[in-house]
Structures are given as C-alpha cells and as structure tokens.
Amino acid sequence: MSNNKAILLLEDGTLFTGRSFGAKGTAVGEVVFNTSMTGYQEITTDPSYFEQILTMTYPMIGNYGTSSDDWESRKLFCSGFIVKENCPFPSNWRNEKTFSDYLKENNVVGLEGIDTRRLVRHIRTQGAMRGIISSSELDINKLRKKLDAYPGLVGRDIVQHVTLGKSYTWTKGVVDVLTGQECKPKPVYRVIAYDFGIKQNILRLLISHGCKVEVVPADTTAAQILKKKPDGVFLSNGPGDPAAVTYAIDAIRGLLGKMPIFGICLGHQLLGLALGGTTYKLKFGHRGANHPVKNLETGKIEITSQNHGFCVDINSLKDKNVELTHMNLNDNTLEGLRCKKLKAFSVQYHPEASPGPHDSQYLFKQFTDWMGKARKAKK
C-alpha cells in the first residue's frame, strides 16, 4: 500500500488518502466533479478541463477501456483524475488499453479508493477549490507550499495554453461507429472556427452540416477574419475565466453584425461579454452529461452535456436587445442567448455532446439556416 499511496489535499486543509493509478507524479488545479456515467476518455481530452483535477461521481470508471477513436483533441488536458474505483479489466470490442495505462502514457496522475461521494458533497457545500494530487510526494507540508503557490483560475487567461496557435483546415465529418460511414455532404458554407480549446466533435458536426471549416488561433483579430469573407464564425468552448480573454472579446465585437455567429460554452460567455454583459464564477460549476435545460422558445426540456465554471449574468443583458433562449432547470442560470439584430446566438452547454445526449444538435442546423438567410440577403 505504501508504494501505491496517493493523496489529495484541498486548499481548506481537507485531506483524502487512496491508491495511485495512471501516472506517478504531482499536479495542482481546481478540484471539480463530473456527473457523467460514461465518456471519461472524451472528458480527459476536452481542453476545457485544463488545470482541473476531475472527480467522477459514478463509482466505477474504466470498465470499457479506451479507444483511439474517442479523443476530442490532440492530448489530455486535465491535471488529475479521481475515481472511487478504477476498473483494471475492461471489456469492450473497441478497447485498446486500460484507462490506467492510458493516463500513464499521457502523464496524468490518478487517485482511486477514496470516498468520492464525500469529496463531491464537500465541493457542493464549500465550492470548487484549489487542490493538489500526488502519488510521488506524500509530505503534506511540501504539498501545501506548492498548492499555496498555485494562483487558481479567476482573472487568468489560460486559453493561450490550449489553443493550437496556427490555422488549419478540418475535413472529417461524423462517423457512424457501427458502420464506419462518414457523414460528409458537399460543403455549402465557409465557416471560420475560433480555437479557444475546441472539441473535435464540434468540427465533425459542422462538416456533416455542409460546412467547409477553417480553424484559427484564439488571438485572431476581427480584421483577419473579415479578410477571409466567411459565411459564418464559430466561437468554441475553452477553459478558464472568460473576462480575462480580452483579445477575443474585442474580436467578437468587431465581427458582430457582419455575419452569423454561433458560440458554445466559453464562446457563449465571450459573446455575452461582447454584447455588454458580465460573467461570474459559479459555486461549483456544471459538469456532466445529464443536465436539464429548458428551451424558452419551444417549452421543451433538453438533457444536455455541460462543462463550465463561469456563467453569463442574466441581469447584465437587460436592455441589450438580447433574447434569453435557454435556462438551466437546476439553478435557473442562463444557458442560451440570441441577438437577431446582430446575427448572433450561443448556448452555455455542449450540443455536440461527445459524451452526452444529442437533444440539442438542431442548433447546428440553425447556424447553417442563418448563414443561408444572410447569403440571400446579400444578393
């Protein structure tokens, strides 16, 4: 047990001791939890989890192993991974390696064998907080010094650490996992997608909805976008405090009204700020694949995939010619907005799922419909 020991220390002094799996090492980050039952591989490769130590509420993780087809970005971005029980013997026809080996190869520290229910209840009561996870250094005083030196997420621009930093063209559409068939119709619209930490399934869905997609770095200016003359602009998901990404807010302001804009997650928050709103940090955030959201236009309830710790303040958008389109049914926070006059709309949740339900994929068609109308209006 002593050779396999791992610990988690929270900033308030709370200590959890369990067993190590994955990589050996030490990592700091914000400790959060995700309520998904599956999709752990897509979650670890979501850049929105950069500098976060992720706790899964579902008690057993790793039971279907991992597959190279389930990556959502170029690498793993979470700092650490915590589970009640890691499954060392996965069983699935797509499995290539165990979850522990997958974390080890990608240098992510894992912790199992702790009371994850207690940890989640603590976070829900006290709020998400800074933490340090280690399987190589077990001296609490040394870990405390490293943790105290970690600045946290508020007020920091961490998008610069996840954006690829160069433009590229994306060409792959959604592939049916059973048949292997790719949905790739002839492209009709040219879309520029901002990479604030973009997930690949967003790009696949844009391709499958008839878009030709160019992905650009997070610091691309409005002038650079306008030179390309796209039919629409997509604002991606990403990590951290949206108010700190000032260059993106300025670029969006320069694009508003010029062509249709569609934002997801961080892109939604940045659009809200560009429209004159404000954002704030949630107590413990929304992360999981089972969050109920009400479509205020249709009255229908969508079960959604979510991953965010910041939120657009509903009250800050009053008198901004902005419609509220979606509402979170767990805490009544803003989940969607629309500004028809400026041809922009966004949602806080992840309609591309991966992992999660597909209730909200209609939003991609809404984007192409807006681009079609904008093209006709120019003629």
GILIN-V289581 format. One record per pair of residues at least 12 apart in sequence whose C-alpha atoms are under 8 Angstrom apart, sorted by the first residue. I is the first residue (numbers start at 1). J is the second residue. D is the distance in Angstrom with one decimal. If there is no record, write none. Layout:
i:I j:J d:D
i:I j:J d:D
This chain:
i:1 j:19 d:7.5
i:4 j:19 d:5.5
i:4 j:20 d:5.3
i:4 j:21 d:8.0
i:4 j:135 d:7.4
i:5 j:17 d:7.3
i:5 j:18 d:6.0
i:5 j:19 d:4.7
i:5 j:20 d:5.6
i:5 j:135 d:6.1
i:6 j:18 d:5.3
i:6 j:19 d:5.1
i:6 j:20 d:4.9
i:6 j:111 d:6.1
i:6 j:133 d:7.4
i:6 j:134 d:5.6
i:6 j:135 d:4.2
i:6 j:136 d:7.6
i:6 j:138 d:7.4
i:7 j:19 d:7.8
i:7 j:111 d:7.2
i:7 j:133 d:5.8
i:7 j:134 d:5.6
i:7 j:135 d:6.6
i:7 j:138 d:7.1
i:8 j:111 d:8.0
i:8 j:131 d:6.9
i:8 j:132 d:5.7
i:8 j:133 d:4.5
i:8 j:134 d:6.7
i:9 j:131 d:5.6
i:9 j:132 d:5.4
i:9 j:133 d:6.5
i:9 j:140 d:7.9
i:9 j:143 d:7.7
i:9 j:144 d:7.7
i:10 j:31 d:8.0
i:10 j:129 d:6.9
i:10 j:130 d:6.1
i:10 j:131 d:4.3
i:10 j:132 d:6.6
i:11 j:129 d:6.6
i:11 j:130 d:5.5
i:11 j:131 d:5.7
i:11 j:144 d:8.0
i:11 j:147 d:7.1
i:11 j:148 d:7.6
i:16 j:114 d:6.5
i:17 j:113 d:7.9
i:17 j:114 d:6.4
i:18 j:111 d:6.3
i:18 j:112 d:5.7
i:18 j:113 d:4.9
i:18 j:114 d:5.2
i:19 j:111 d:5.7
i:19 j:112 d:5.2
i:19 j:113 d:5.8
i:19 j:114 d:8.0
i:20 j:109 d:7.7
i:20 j:110 d:5.8
i:20 j:111 d:4.9
i:20 j:112 d:6.3
i:20 j:135 d:5.9
i:21 j:86 d:7.9
i:21 j:100 d:5.8
i:21 j:104 d:7.8
i:21 j:109 d:7.0
i:21 j:110 d:4.9
i:21 j:111 d:6.0
i:21 j:112 d:7.0
i:22 j:99 d:7.7
i:22 j:100 d:4.4
i:22 j:101 d:6.0
i:22 j:102 d:7.2
i:22 j:103 d:4.6
i:22 j:104 d:4.2
i:22 j:105 d:7.9
i:22 j:107 d:7.5
i:22 j:108 d:6.3
i:22 j:109 d:5.5
i:22 j:110 d:5.1
i:23 j:100 d:7.9
i:23 j:103 d:6.1
i:23 j:104 d:4.0
i:23 j:105 d:7.3
i:23 j:106 d:7.7
i:23 j:107 d:5.1
i:23 j:108 d:5.3
i:23 j:109 d:4.7
i:23 j:110 d:6.6
i:24 j:104 d:7.6
i:24 j:107 d:7.7
i:24 j:108 d:7.9
i:24 j:109 d:5.9
i:24 j:134 d:7.6
i:24 j:135 d:5.5
i:24 j:136 d:5.9
i:25 j:109 d:6.1
i:25 j:134 d:5.6
i:25 j:135 d:5.4
i:25 j:136 d:4.9
i:25 j:137 d:7.4
i:26 j:109 d:6.9
i:26 j:132 d:7.1
i:26 j:133 d:5.7
i:26 j:134 d:4.1
i:26 j:135 d:6.4
i:26 j:136 d:6.4
i:26 j:137 d:6.9
i:27 j:79 d:5.9
i:27 j:80 d:6.6
i:27 j:109 d:7.2
i:27 j:132 d:5.7
i:27 j:133 d:5.4
i:27 j:134 d:6.4
i:28 j:51 d:7.2
i:28 j:52 d:7.7
i:28 j:53 d:7.4
i:28 j:79 d:6.7
i:28 j:80 d:7.9
i:28 j:130 d:7.4
i:28 j:131 d:5.8
i:28 j:132 d:4.3
i:28 j:133 d:6.4
i:28 j:146 d:7.9
i:28 j:147 d:6.5
i:28 j:150 d:7.1
i:29 j:51 d:4.7
i:29 j:52 d:4.6
i:29 j:53 d:5.6
i:29 j:79 d:6.3
i:29 j:80 d:8.0
i:29 j:130 d:5.7
i:29 j:131 d:5.7
i:29 j:132 d:6.5
i:29 j:150 d:7.6
i:29 j:152 d:7.0
i:30 j:51 d:6.5
i:30 j:52 d:4.6
i:30 j:53 d:5.8
i:30 j:128 d:6.7
i:30 j:129 d:5.5
i:30 j:130 d:4.4
i:30 j:131 d:5.9
i:30 j:152 d:6.7
i:30 j:153 d:7.6
i:31 j:52 d:5.9
i:31 j:53 d:4.7
i:31 j:54 d:6.0
i:31 j:55 d:7.3
i:31 j:128 d:5.9
i:31 j:129 d:5.7
i:31 j:130 d:5.9
i:31 j:131 d:5.8
i:32 j:52 d:6.9
i:32 j:53 d:6.3
i:32 j:54 d:5.3
i:32 j:55 d:6.0
i:32 j:123 d:7.4
i:32 j:128 d:5.8
i:32 j:129 d:7.7
i:32 j:284 d:7.0
i:32 j:285 d:7.8
i:33 j:54 d:5.5
i:33 j:55 d:4.4
i:33 j:56 d:5.7
i:33 j:57 d:6.7
i:33 j:120 d:6.6
i:33 j:287 d:6.6
i:34 j:54 d:7.1
i:34 j:55 d:6.2
i:34 j:56 d:5.1
i:34 j:57 d:6.2
i:34 j:286 d:7.8
i:34 j:287 d:4.7
i:34 j:288 d:4.8
i:35 j:56 d:6.3
i:35 j:57 d:5.3
i:35 j:58 d:6.7
i:35 j:287 d:6.4
i:35 j:288 d:4.5
i:35 j:289 d:6.8
i:35 j:290 d:7.4
i:36 j:56 d:7.2
i:36 j:57 d:7.4
i:36 j:58 d:6.9
i:36 j:287 d:7.9
i:36 j:288 d:4.7
i:36 j:289 d:5.1
i:36 j:290 d:7.0
i:36 j:356 d:8.0
i:37 j:57 d:7.8
i:37 j:58 d:5.4
i:38 j:61 d:7.7
i:38 j:355 d:7.4
i:39 j:354 d:7.1
i:39 j:355 d:5.0
i:39 j:356 d:7.7
i:40 j:61 d:7.5
i:40 j:62 d:7.8
i:41 j:66 d:6.7
i:41 j:70 d:6.5
i:41 j:71 d:6.7
i:42 j:70 d:5.9
i:42 j:71 d:5.6
i:42 j:72 d:5.5
i:42 j:354 d:6.4
i:42 j:355 d:6.3
i:43 j:72 d:8.0
i:43 j:355 d:7.4
i:44 j:76 d:5.4
i:44 j:77 d:6.2
i:44 j:78 d:5.8
i:45 j:71 d:5.9
i:45 j:72 d:5.3
i:45 j:73 d:5.5
i:45 j:74 d:7.4
i:45 j:75 d:5.8
i:45 j:76 d:4.3
i:45 j:77 d:5.7
i:45 j:78 d:7.5
i:46 j:72 d:5.9
i:46 j:73 d:6.5
i:46 j:76 d:7.2
i:46 j:77 d:6.6
i:46 j:78 d:7.9
i:46 j:197 d:7.7
i:46 j:198 d:7.9
i:46 j:199 d:6.3
i:47 j:73 d:7.2
i:47 j:76 d:7.6
i:47 j:77 d:5.4
i:47 j:78 d:7.6
i:47 j:162 d:6.3
i:47 j:197 d:5.0
i:47 j:198 d:7.0
i:47 j:199 d:7.4
i:47 j:238 d:6.1
i:47 j:239 d:6.6
i:48 j:77 d:7.8
i:48 j:197 d:6.4
i:48 j:237 d:6.7
i:48 j:238 d:4.4
i:48 j:239 d:4.0
i:48 j:240 d:7.5
i:48 j:307 d:7.2
i:48 j:308 d:7.7
i:49 j:77 d:6.0
i:49 j:78 d:5.0
i:49 j:79 d:8.0
i:49 j:239 d:6.3
i:50 j:77 d:4.8
i:50 j:78 d:4.9
i:50 j:79 d:6.7
i:50 j:162 d:7.6
i:50 j:239 d:6.1
i:51 j:77 d:7.3
i:51 j:78 d:5.9
i:51 j:79 d:5.3
i:52 j:78 d:5.3
i:52 j:79 d:5.4
i:52 j:80 d:6.9
i:53 j:78 d:6.2
i:53 j:79 d:5.2
i:53 j:80 d:4.4
i:53 j:81 d:5.7
i:53 j:82 d:7.4
i:53 j:131 d:7.6
i:53 j:133 d:7.8
i:54 j:78 d:7.0
i:54 j:79 d:7.8
i:54 j:80 d:6.1
i:54 j:81 d:4.9
i:54 j:82 d:6.0
i:55 j:81 d:6.1
i:55 j:82 d:4.6
i:55 j:83 d:6.0
i:55 j:116 d:7.2
i:55 j:120 d:7.8
i:56 j:81 d:8.0
i:56 j:82 d:6.4
i:56 j:83 d:5.6
i:56 j:84 d:7.9
i:56 j:116 d:7.6
i:57 j:83 d:7.5
i:57 j:84 d:8.0
i:57 j:116 d:6.6
i:57 j:117 d:6.8
i:57 j:120 d:7.4
i:58 j:83 d:7.8
i:58 j:84 d:7.8
i:59 j:83 d:6.7
i:59 j:84 d:5.1
i:59 j:85 d:6.0
i:59 j:116 d:7.9
i:60 j:83 d:7.1
i:60 j:84 d:6.3
i:60 j:85 d:4.9
i:60 j:86 d:5.9
i:60 j:87 d:6.6
i:61 j:83 d:6.7
i:61 j:84 d:8.0
i:61 j:85 d:6.4
i:61 j:86 d:5.3
i:61 j:87 d:6.1
i:62 j:86 d:5.9
i:62 j:87 d:5.0
i:62 j:88 d:7.2
i:62 j:90 d:6.4
i:62 j:98 d:6.9
i:62 j:99 d:5.2
i:62 j:100 d:7.9
i:63 j:86 d:7.8
i:63 j:87 d:5.2
i:63 j:88 d:7.6
i:63 j:89 d:6.8
i:63 j:90 d:4.4
i:63 j:91 d:6.3
i:64 j:90 d:4.8
i:64 j:91 d:5.2
i:64 j:92 d:5.1
i:64 j:95 d:6.5
i:65 j:90 d:5.0
i:65 j:91 d:6.9
i:65 j:92 d:7.0
i:65 j:95 d:5.1
i:65 j:96 d:6.9
i:65 j:97 d:5.9
i:65 j:98 d:4.8
i:65 j:99 d:5.5
i:66 j:94 d:7.5
i:66 j:95 d:5.2
i:66 j:96 d:5.7
i:66 j:97 d:5.7
i:66 j:98 d:6.3
i:66 j:99 d:6.1
i:66 j:102 d:7.2
i:67 j:94 d:6.2
i:67 j:95 d:5.5
i:67 j:96 d:5.4
i:67 j:97 d:7.4
i:68 j:96 d:7.6
i:72 j:199 d:5.2
i:72 j:200 d:5.0
i:72 j:201 d:6.7
i:72 j:354 d:7.9
i:73 j:198 d:7.6
i:73 j:199 d:6.0
i:73 j:200 d:6.0
i:75 j:106 d:7.6
i:76 j:106 d:6.7
i:76 j:108 d:7.8
i:78 j:108 d:7.4
i:79 j:108 d:6.2
i:79 j:109 d:7.2
i:80 j:108 d:5.6
i:80 j:109 d:4.9
i:80 j:110 d:5.8
i:80 j:111 d:8.0
i:80 j:133 d:6.8
i:81 j:108 d:7.2
i:81 j:109 d:6.4
i:81 j:110 d:4.8
i:81 j:111 d:6.4
i:82 j:110 d:5.8
i:82 j:111 d:4.8
i:82 j:112 d:5.9
i:82 j:116 d:7.8
i:83 j:110 d:7.9
i:83 j:111 d:6.4
i:83 j:112 d:4.9
i:83 j:113 d:7.1
i:83 j:114 d:7.5
i:83 j:116 d:6.7
i:84 j:112 d:5.2
i:84 j:113 d:5.1
i:84 j:114 d:5.7
i:84 j:115 d:6.4
i:84 j:116 d:5.7
i:85 j:112 d:5.6
i:85 j:113 d:5.9
i:86 j:99 d:7.8
i:86 j:100 d:7.6
i:86 j:112 d:6.4
i:87 j:99 d:7.7
i:88 j:100 d:7.3
i:109 j:133 d:7.3
i:109 j:134 d:7.1
i:109 j:135 d:7.4
i:111 j:133 d:7.8
i:123 j:284 d:6.7
i:124 j:283 d:7.6
i:124 j:284 d:6.1
i:126 j:283 d:8.0
i:127 j:283 d:4.9
i:127 j:284 d:4.9
i:128 j:283 d:6.4
i:128 j:284 d:4.7
i:128 j:285 d:7.7
i:130 j:147 d:7.4
i:130 j:150 d:7.8
i:130 j:152 d:6.4
i:131 j:147 d:6.5
i:132 j:146 d:7.9
i:132 j:147 d:6.0
i:153 j:240 d:5.7
i:153 j:241 d:6.4
i:154 j:240 d:7.2
i:154 j:241 d:5.6
i:154 j:281 d:8.0
i:155 j:241 d:6.1
i:155 j:243 d:7.2
i:155 j:244 d:5.5
i:156 j:240 d:7.1
i:156 j:241 d:6.3
i:156 j:244 d:5.6
i:157 j:240 d:6.8
i:157 j:241 d:6.6
i:157 j:242 d:7.7
i:157 j:244 d:5.0
i:157 j:245 d:5.5
i:158 j:239 d:6.6
i:158 j:240 d:6.0
i:158 j:241 d:7.9
i:159 j:196 d:5.6
i:159 j:197 d:6.8
i:159 j:218 d:7.4
i:159 j:238 d:6.5
i:159 j:239 d:6.1
i:159 j:240 d:7.1
i:159 j:245 d:7.4
i:160 j:196 d:7.8
i:160 j:218 d:7.2
i:162 j:196 d:7.0
i:162 j:197 d:5.4
i:162 j:238 d:7.9
i:163 j:195 d:5.6
i:163 j:196 d:5.4
i:163 j:197 d:5.3
i:163 j:198 d:7.8
i:163 j:217 d:6.0
i:163 j:218 d:6.1
i:164 j:195 d:7.2
i:164 j:217 d:6.3
i:165 j:216 d:7.6
i:165 j:217 d:4.9
i:165 j:218 d:7.3
i:166 j:216 d:6.3
i:166 j:217 d:5.5
i:167 j:214 d:7.0
i:167 j:215 d:5.4
i:167 j:216 d:4.4
i:167 j:217 d:6.2
i:168 j:214 d:5.8
i:168 j:215 d:5.4
i:168 j:216 d:6.8
i:169 j:213 d:6.0
i:169 j:214 d:4.5
i:169 j:215 d:6.1
i:170 j:203 d:6.9
i:170 j:212 d:7.8
i:170 j:213 d:5.6
i:170 j:214 d:6.2
i:170 j:215 d:7.1
i:171 j:204 d:7.8
i:171 j:207 d:6.8
i:171 j:212 d:7.5
i:171 j:213 d:7.2
i:172 j:184 d:7.4
i:172 j:203 d:7.7
i:172 j:204 d:5.7
i:172 j:207 d:6.7
i:173 j:203 d:7.5
i:173 j:204 d:4.2
i:173 j:205 d:6.3
i:173 j:206 d:7.6
i:173 j:207 d:5.1
i:173 j:208 d:5.1
i:174 j:201 d:7.4
i:174 j:204 d:5.1
i:174 j:205 d:6.1
i:174 j:207 d:7.8
i:174 j:208 d:6.2
i:183 j:208 d:5.3
i:184 j:207 d:6.2
i:184 j:208 d:5.0
i:184 j:209 d:7.9
i:184 j:210 d:7.2
i:185 j:207 d:7.6
i:185 j:208 d:6.2
i:185 j:209 d:7.3
i:185 j:210 d:5.6
i:186 j:210 d:6.0
i:187 j:207 d:7.3
i:187 j:210 d:4.3
i:187 j:211 d:4.8
i:187 j:212 d:5.4
i:188 j:210 d:5.4
i:188 j:211 d:5.8
i:188 j:212 d:7.2
i:189 j:210 d:6.5
i:189 j:211 d:4.8
i:189 j:212 d:6.0
i:189 j:230 d:7.8
i:189 j:231 d:5.9
i:189 j:232 d:7.7
i:189 j:368 d:7.5
i:189 j:371 d:7.4
i:190 j:211 d:5.8
i:190 j:212 d:4.8
i:190 j:213 d:6.2
i:190 j:214 d:7.9
i:190 j:230 d:5.1
i:190 j:231 d:5.2
i:190 j:232 d:6.7
i:191 j:211 d:6.3
i:191 j:212 d:6.0
i:191 j:213 d:5.0
i:191 j:214 d:6.4
i:191 j:230 d:5.6
i:191 j:231 d:5.9
i:191 j:232 d:5.0
i:191 j:233 d:5.6
i:191 j:234 d:7.0
i:192 j:213 d:6.0
i:192 j:214 d:5.0
i:192 j:215 d:5.9
i:192 j:216 d:7.0
i:192 j:225 d:7.5
i:192 j:230 d:6.4
i:192 j:232 d:6.5
i:192 j:233 d:4.9
i:192 j:234 d:6.2
i:193 j:213 d:6.8
i:193 j:214 d:6.1
i:193 j:215 d:4.7
i:193 j:216 d:6.2
i:193 j:233 d:5.8
i:193 j:234 d:4.5
i:193 j:235 d:6.1
i:193 j:236 d:7.0
i:194 j:215 d:5.9
i:194 j:216 d:5.2
i:194 j:217 d:6.2
i:194 j:218 d:5.8
i:194 j:220 d:7.9
i:194 j:233 d:7.6
i:194 j:234 d:6.1
i:194 j:235 d:5.2
i:194 j:236 d:5.8
i:195 j:215 d:6.3
i:195 j:216 d:5.9
i:195 j:217 d:5.3
i:195 j:218 d:5.3
i:195 j:235 d:7.5
i:195 j:236 d:5.9
i:195 j:237 d:7.9
i:196 j:217 d:7.3
i:196 j:218 d:5.2
i:196 j:235 d:7.7
i:196 j:236 d:5.7
i:196 j:237 d:6.1
i:196 j:238 d:4.9
i:196 j:239 d:7.7
i:196 j:266 d:7.7
i:196 j:267 d:7.9
i:197 j:236 d:6.8
i:197 j:237 d:5.8
i:197 j:238 d:4.3
i:197 j:239 d:7.0
i:198 j:236 d:5.2
i:198 j:237 d:5.5
i:198 j:238 d:6.5
i:199 j:236 d:7.8
i:199 j:237 d:7.3
i:201 j:352 d:6.1
i:201 j:353 d:7.7
i:201 j:354 d:6.7
i:202 j:352 d:5.5
i:205 j:352 d:7.1
i:205 j:364 d:7.4
i:206 j:364 d:6.9
i:209 j:364 d:7.0
i:209 j:365 d:6.8
i:209 j:368 d:7.4
i:210 j:368 d:8.0
i:218 j:248 d:6.7
i:219 j:247 d:6.2
i:219 j:248 d:6.3
i:220 j:248 d:7.8
i:220 j:251 d:7.5
i:221 j:247 d:7.8
i:221 j:248 d:7.8
i:221 j:251 d:5.2
i:222 j:250 d:8.0
i:222 j:251 d:4.6
i:222 j:252 d:6.9
i:222 j:254 d:5.4
i:222 j:255 d:5.8
i:223 j:254 d:7.8
i:226 j:255 d:7.7
i:230 j:259 d:7.8
i:231 j:259 d:6.4
i:231 j:260 d:7.2
i:231 j:371 d:5.9
i:231 j:374 d:7.9
i:231 j:375 d:7.3
i:232 j:259 d:5.5
i:232 j:260 d:4.9
i:232 j:261 d:5.9
i:232 j:262 d:7.9
i:232 j:371 d:6.2
i:233 j:259 d:7.2
i:233 j:260 d:6.4
i:233 j:261 d:4.9
i:233 j:262 d:6.5
i:234 j:261 d:5.8
i:234 j:262 d:4.9
i:234 j:263 d:5.8
i:235 j:261 d:7.4
i:235 j:262 d:6.1
i:235 j:263 d:4.4
i:235 j:264 d:6.3
i:235 j:266 d:7.8
i:235 j:267 d:4.5
i:235 j:268 d:7.4
i:236 j:263 d:6.1
i:236 j:264 d:5.5
i:236 j:265 d:7.0
i:236 j:266 d:6.5
i:236 j:267 d:5.0
i:237 j:263 d:7.9
i:237 j:264 d:5.5
i:237 j:265 d:4.8
i:237 j:266 d:4.6
i:237 j:267 d:5.6
i:238 j:265 d:7.2
i:238 j:266 d:5.3
i:238 j:267 d:7.6
i:239 j:266 d:7.0
i:239 j:308 d:7.9
i:240 j:309 d:7.7
i:240 j:310 d:7.8
i:241 j:310 d:6.8
i:242 j:266 d:6.5
i:242 j:269 d:6.3
i:242 j:270 d:5.9
i:242 j:279 d:7.5
i:242 j:310 d:7.7
i:243 j:270 d:7.5
i:243 j:273 d:7.4
i:243 j:278 d:8.0
i:243 j:279 d:7.1
i:248 j:270 d:7.2
i:249 j:270 d:5.7
i:249 j:271 d:7.1
i:249 j:273 d:6.7
i:249 j:274 d:5.3
i:250 j:274 d:7.1
i:252 j:270 d:7.8
i:252 j:271 d:6.8
i:252 j:274 d:6.2
i:253 j:274 d:5.4
i:253 j:275 d:7.4
i:256 j:342 d:5.6
i:256 j:343 d:7.2
i:256 j:344 d:7.2
i:257 j:341 d:7.2
i:257 j:342 d:4.1
i:257 j:343 d:5.8
i:257 j:344 d:7.7
i:258 j:342 d:7.6
i:258 j:343 d:7.9
i:259 j:343 d:6.5
i:259 j:371 d:7.6
i:259 j:374 d:7.1
i:260 j:342 d:7.8
i:260 j:343 d:4.7
i:260 j:344 d:5.6
i:260 j:367 d:7.4
i:260 j:370 d:6.3
i:260 j:371 d:6.0
i:260 j:374 d:7.4
i:261 j:343 d:6.3
i:261 j:344 d:4.5
i:261 j:345 d:6.4
i:261 j:367 d:7.8
i:262 j:344 d:6.0
i:262 j:345 d:5.3
i:262 j:346 d:5.4
i:262 j:367 d:6.6
i:263 j:345 d:6.5
i:263 j:346 d:4.3
i:263 j:347 d:6.4
i:264 j:346 d:5.7
i:264 j:347 d:5.2
i:264 j:348 d:5.7
i:264 j:349 d:6.6
i:264 j:350 d:6.5
i:265 j:307 d:7.6
i:265 j:308 d:6.9
i:265 j:346 d:8.0
i:265 j:347 d:6.3
i:265 j:348 d:4.3
i:265 j:349 d:5.7
i:265 j:350 d:6.7
i:266 j:308 d:7.8
i:266 j:348 d:7.4
i:267 j:346 d:7.4
i:268 j:336 d:7.7
i:268 j:345 d:7.9
i:268 j:346 d:5.0
i:268 j:347 d:5.6
i:268 j:348 d:5.6
i:269 j:310 d:7.9
i:269 j:311 d:6.7
i:269 j:312 d:5.8
i:269 j:348 d:7.3
i:271 j:346 d:7.5
i:272 j:312 d:6.4
i:272 j:317 d:7.8
i:273 j:312 d:7.8
i:275 j:317 d:7.8
i:275 j:320 d:7.1
i:276 j:316 d:7.5
i:276 j:317 d:6.9
i:276 j:320 d:7.1
i:277 j:312 d:7.1
i:277 j:313 d:6.9
i:277 j:316 d:4.8
i:277 j:317 d:5.2
i:278 j:312 d:5.9
i:278 j:313 d:5.7
i:278 j:316 d:5.9
i:278 j:317 d:8.0
i:279 j:310 d:6.7
i:279 j:311 d:5.4
i:279 j:312 d:4.3
i:279 j:313 d:5.4
i:280 j:310 d:5.6
i:280 j:311 d:5.5
i:280 j:312 d:6.6
i:280 j:313 d:6.8
i:281 j:309 d:6.0
i:281 j:310 d:4.3
i:281 j:311 d:6.3
i:282 j:309 d:5.5
i:282 j:310 d:5.4
i:282 j:311 d:6.6
i:283 j:309 d:7.8
i:284 j:309 d:6.6
i:285 j:307 d:7.5
i:285 j:308 d:5.7
i:285 j:309 d:4.1
i:285 j:310 d:6.9
i:286 j:306 d:5.9
i:286 j:307 d:5.6
i:286 j:308 d:5.6
i:286 j:309 d:6.5
i:287 j:305 d:7.4
i:287 j:306 d:4.9
i:287 j:307 d:4.2
i:287 j:308 d:6.4
i:288 j:305 d:5.6
i:288 j:306 d:5.4
i:288 j:307 d:6.6
i:289 j:303 d:7.6
i:289 j:304 d:5.8
i:289 j:305 d:3.9
i:289 j:306 d:6.3
i:289 j:353 d:7.7
i:289 j:355 d:6.7
i:289 j:356 d:4.7
i:289 j:357 d:6.9
i:290 j:303 d:5.5
i:290 j:304 d:5.6
i:290 j:305 d:6.1
i:290 j:356 d:7.3
i:290 j:357 d:7.8
i:291 j:303 d:5.4
i:291 j:304 d:5.1
i:291 j:305 d:6.5
i:291 j:306 d:7.0
i:291 j:328 d:7.7
i:291 j:329 d:8.0
i:291 j:330 d:7.6
i:292 j:304 d:6.2
i:292 j:328 d:6.3
i:292 j:329 d:5.7
i:292 j:330 d:7.0
i:293 j:326 d:6.5
i:293 j:327 d:5.5
i:293 j:328 d:4.6
i:293 j:329 d:5.6
i:293 j:335 d:7.3
i:294 j:326 d:5.5
i:294 j:327 d:5.2
i:294 j:328 d:6.4
i:294 j:329 d:6.6
i:295 j:325 d:6.1
i:295 j:326 d:4.7
i:295 j:327 d:6.8
i:296 j:324 d:7.5
i:296 j:325 d:5.2
i:296 j:326 d:5.4
i:296 j:327 d:7.1
i:297 j:325 d:6.3
i:297 j:326 d:8.0
i:302 j:359 d:5.7
i:302 j:360 d:6.8
i:303 j:357 d:6.6
i:303 j:359 d:6.4
i:304 j:349 d:6.5
i:304 j:350 d:6.8
i:304 j:351 d:7.0
i:304 j:353 d:7.5
i:304 j:356 d:6.8
i:304 j:357 d:6.2
i:304 j:358 d:7.8
i:304 j:359 d:7.0
i:304 j:360 d:7.3
i:305 j:349 d:6.0
i:305 j:350 d:5.3
i:305 j:351 d:7.1
i:305 j:353 d:5.6
i:305 j:355 d:7.1
i:305 j:356 d:5.2
i:305 j:357 d:6.8
i:306 j:348 d:7.6
i:306 j:349 d:4.8
i:306 j:350 d:5.7
i:307 j:349 d:7.1
i:307 j:350 d:7.8
i:308 j:348 d:7.9
i:311 j:333 d:7.5
i:311 j:334 d:7.2
i:311 j:348 d:7.9
i:312 j:334 d:6.5
i:313 j:333 d:7.9
i:313 j:334 d:7.2
i:314 j:333 d:7.3
i:314 j:334 d:6.0
i:321 j:339 d:6.5
i:321 j:341 d:7.9
i:322 j:337 d:6.6
i:322 j:338 d:5.8
i:322 j:339 d:4.9
i:323 j:337 d:5.5
i:323 j:338 d:5.1
i:323 j:339 d:6.2
i:324 j:336 d:6.0
i:324 j:337 d:4.5
i:324 j:338 d:6.5
i:325 j:337 d:5.1
i:325 j:338 d:6.6
i:326 j:347 d:7.5
i:334 j:348 d:7.5
i:335 j:347 d:5.4
i:335 j:348 d:4.7
i:335 j:349 d:6.6
i:336 j:348 d:5.9
i:343 j:370 d:7.6
i:351 j:363 d:7.2
